[in-house]
């Protein structure tokens, strides 16, 4: 069992959820300043971490 694989998977999942959901939360009070493209870019960049 390789604990490093599980650890990196957990970090990647956390980053994806934190950055992606965070961009949606930031978009709401700013009256859509990010828009759909900004949210999509945030999810894509989080996937590259």
C-alpha positions in Angstrom: 0.0 0.0 0.0 1.5 3.3 -1.1 0.3 6.0 1.3 1.9 8.7 -0.9 -0.7 8.0 -3.7 -3.6 8.4 -1.3 -2.1 11.6 0.2 -1.6 13.2 -3.2 -5.1 12.2 -4.3 -6.5 13.8 -1.2 -4.6 17.0 -1.8 -5.7 17.2 -5.4 -9.4 16.6 -4.5 -9.2 19.2 -1.7 -7.7 21.8 -4.2 -10.3 21.0 -6.8 -13.2 21.4 -4.4 -11.7 24.4 -2.5 -10.8 26.4 -5.6 -13.8 25.5 -7.8 -16.4 26.0 -5.1 -14.6 29.1 -3.9 -14.8 30.7 -7.3 -18.6 30.1 -7.3 -18.9 31.6 -3.9 -16.8 34.7 -4.9 -18.9 35.0 -8.1 -22.2 35.3 -6.2 -21.6 38.5 -4.1 -19.7 40.2 -6.9 -22.8 40.0 -9.2 -21.3 37.6 -11.7 -17.9 39.4 -12.1 -16.2 36.0 -12.8 -18.9 34.6 -15.0 -19.1 31.1 -16.4 -15.7 31.4 -18.1 -13.9 32.5 -14.9 -15.4 29.6 -12.9 -14.4 27.2 -15.6 -10.9 28.5 -15.6 -10.7 28.2 -11.8 -11.8 24.5 -12.0 -9.3 23.9 -14.8 -6.4 25.5 -13.0 -7.3 23.6 -9.8 -7.1 20.4 -11.9 -3.5 21.3 -12.9 -2.3 21.5 -9.3 
